[in-house]
Amino acid sequence: MAKIAVTGCDGFIGGTLCPRLERLGYKIDYWDIKREKDIKLFSTDAEVVIHLAAMTGVRNSIGNEEEYYRENVENTKHVQEVCHHYGKKLIYASSSSAIHWWKNAYAATKKMNEATAMPDQLGLRFSTVYGPRSRKDMFMTKLYYNRLEYVTDHTRDFIHVEDIVDAIIFFLDKDFKQLYSVYNIGSGKTTKLTDIVENLNMVWVKKMEGESFEVNNNEMDISPVLKLGWKPTREISDYLEKVKRKRVDDLF
């Protein structure tokens, strides 16, 4: 099997992707994007590079624009340039936020990643990801652990992290030059956050107005990737059933 270099193996998506790749028989090089020597060394061996490392979160980017630019734009551009120099295929994580890039610093950095990408470099715009290892500040994480204090009237395309991993693996053996430079990776369905809270009968959760830097609806067109043969297989309803069962278990 091919050797794959991955950044962000300890993160939300990487923590699910890397063990799956190992089970499939791939040899993995764990890149530290802050050490240029490591990147140049590993890029000579790896056939494909998967770049997931980044500062995440829309709200966290407010007031931290310079740090987000340095970590997300400069580091990603470095990875892109090294991969281009050594002729290695690159899959990098973009975001549905890039569609509304002017809204906040995080969205802008993801749009810039797409702008600096080169041939044989594929951007995957992930929608709102949920599942094991998710960040503590994410809506679904707070929901699962019953720590949700407020909800907005936003609409989100939720996709399970295992579906994200499926999509990344799906593209590994594709000829990127025959593809679009960016693909939207989501469920193709949207759900109102307030509907989720009401469905779970969480009457104590306050309803609040969203912030100006937040996107009201992150619905994406996933028809291009569906035509290639990939499709999501997990349903958010199954996850919400797990949330319900956990709430019952916590009572006893």
N, C-alpha and C positions, 0 to 999 in steps of 0.2 A: 504493500500500500504506500501511497505518497506520504511525504513528510510535509506537515503543515505548521507554520508559525502562527501563533495566536497572541494577541495582546488582550489583556483584561480577562484572563482565565479565572481570576478570583471574584469577578463581578457577578451581577445578576444573571445575565445571559451566558457569559463565559463559563460560569460555574455549572451550568447545565450542558453547554456545548462540549467542553473539553472531555468530560468523562464519556460522553456519547461517542465522540470521535475515537477515543481510545478503545472502546468496546467494539467499534467497527474495524479496528486494526490499524488505524493511522498512527504514525509517530508524530508527536507534538513537540515543538520547540516553544518554550514560554519566553516571550519577548518582554524586556523591560524597555519601554519607549524612552525612558530618561537616560538610558545608557547607549549612546550612539555606537560604541564598539560592539555591543551585543547585536544590534540590528544589522550591522554590516556582516557580522560573522554568520548569523542565522540565515540571512537572505541568500547566501551562496548555496545553501543546502535545501531550503524549503521550496516546494513547487508552488504552493499557494500560501498567501498570507491573509489572515482574518484579523482585522483591526477593530476591536470592540472597546478598548480602553478610552475613557473620556470622563469629563465631569458632566454629571447628568442633573436633570431637574430644572424646570422652568423657573419656579419660585426662587430656588437657590442661586440662580444666575443674576438676579436683580441685585445690583450693588457690587457684584463680583465680576464685572465685565472683562477686566484685564486678565484676571486669572483664567476665566473661561476661554478667552482668546488664546492665551499662551498654551493651555493644556489641550484644547480641542482643535484649534486651527493650526498653530505652529507645529505641534507634535504630529498631527495627522498629515500635514504637508510634508514633513520630514519622512514619514513612512511611505507616502506616495512617491516621493522622489527616489528613495532608495529602491523601492520595488520596480520603478520604471528603469532605473539604471541597471539593475541586475536582470531585467526581463521576467519578473515574477508576477503572476496573477494576484490581484488584490481584491478582497471583499471587505468593504468598510461599512460600519453602522452609521446610517443617516437616521432621520426621524420624520414622522409626519409633521412635526413642528416646522420643518424646512419649507413646507408649502406656504406657511404664513410667517416667513422669515423676519419680517419687520416688527413682529410683536414683542420679542424679547431677545436677550443676548444669547441664550441657549439655541433658539431657533436660527439666529443669524450665523452662529458658528457651524451649524449643520449644513446650512445653505452654502457657506464658504467651502466646506469640505467637498461638496458636489462640484463647485466651480473650479477647484484646483485639481480634481481627479484627471487622470490621463488614460489613454487607451489601455485596454486589458485591466481596467479598474472599475469595479462594480459597486454602486451604492445601493443599499437596501434601506428603504424608509420604513422603519418599524412604527406601528401605531401604538396604542397604549397597552403595554405588556403587563401581564399578571402571572402569578404562579410562585412556586417555591423560590426562596432566596431574594424575593423582591425587597426593595428599599423600605425602611420603616415609615418614610414620609408619604408613601404612595397610597392612593385611595383604597385599593383592594387589600393592601396589607392592614390598614387601619380597620377596614370592614371585617376582615377575618379575625382579628384579635379584639374586636369590639372596642376600638379606641377612636372611633369616628365621632368628632364633636360637631361638625357642620358639613353641609352639602350645598353645592351650587346647582344651578339649572343647566349645566353643561351637558353635552352629548358626546360620548366617546365610543370609538371603535376599539373594543377590547380583544386582545389576542393572547393566547396562552404561550408561555415561554417555550414549551415543547414544540409548538407550531413554528415559532421563530427558528428554533434549532433545525427543524425539518427543512425550512426554506433555505437556510445557509448551506446545509448538506446537499440539497437539491442542485444548487448552483456550482458546486465544486468542480464537476467535470464538464461544465458548459464552456463553449467558446465565447468569451465575453465580446469579442469583436463582432459577433453576429447578433448581439443583444442590444437593448437600450442601455444607456449608461446608468439609469436609476430605475428601480422597481419599488412600487408600494407593496408593503407586506402587512396585511391586516386580515381581519375576519370578513370584511365586506359588509358588516352589519354594525349598526350603531345602537347605543342604549343610553337613555337619560339617567344621569346619576340619581336624580330624585326618585325615579321609578324603582331603582334597585333598593333604595332605602325604604320606600313605602312597601315594597314586596316583602321585605324582611321585618316589617312592622317596627322599625326603629324610631318610635315616636319622639324620643328624646333628642334626636339629632336636629340641630337648628338649620334652617334654610337661609343662605346668605347670597348676596350678589357676588358674581365673579369679578376678578380684577381685570383691568384694562389690558394687562400683558398676557392674559390667558385666552386661548382659542375657544370659542363657543362650541364648535363642532369640528372634530378632526376626521370626519368621514373621508375615505379615500377610494379611488377607483383601482380595484385590484384585477380588473379584467385582463391586462397584459400578462401578468404572471399566471393567471388561470389558463390562458391560451397555451402557455409553455408546458403545462401539465402539473403544476403544483397547486394544492388547495389546502386550506386549514381544515383540521378534523376535530378540534376540541370546541365544545360549546360552553359559553359563559354560564348557562343555566346549570350545568353540572357542578361548576365551582360554587355557585350560590347555594346549591343543595348541601355542599360540604360546610359552608358557612352556617347554614341553619342547623345542621347536625352538631357542629361544634358548640353553638350557643346552647343547645339542649344539654349536651354533655357537661358544659361548664356549670350548669345548675345543680348537678348531682355529684 
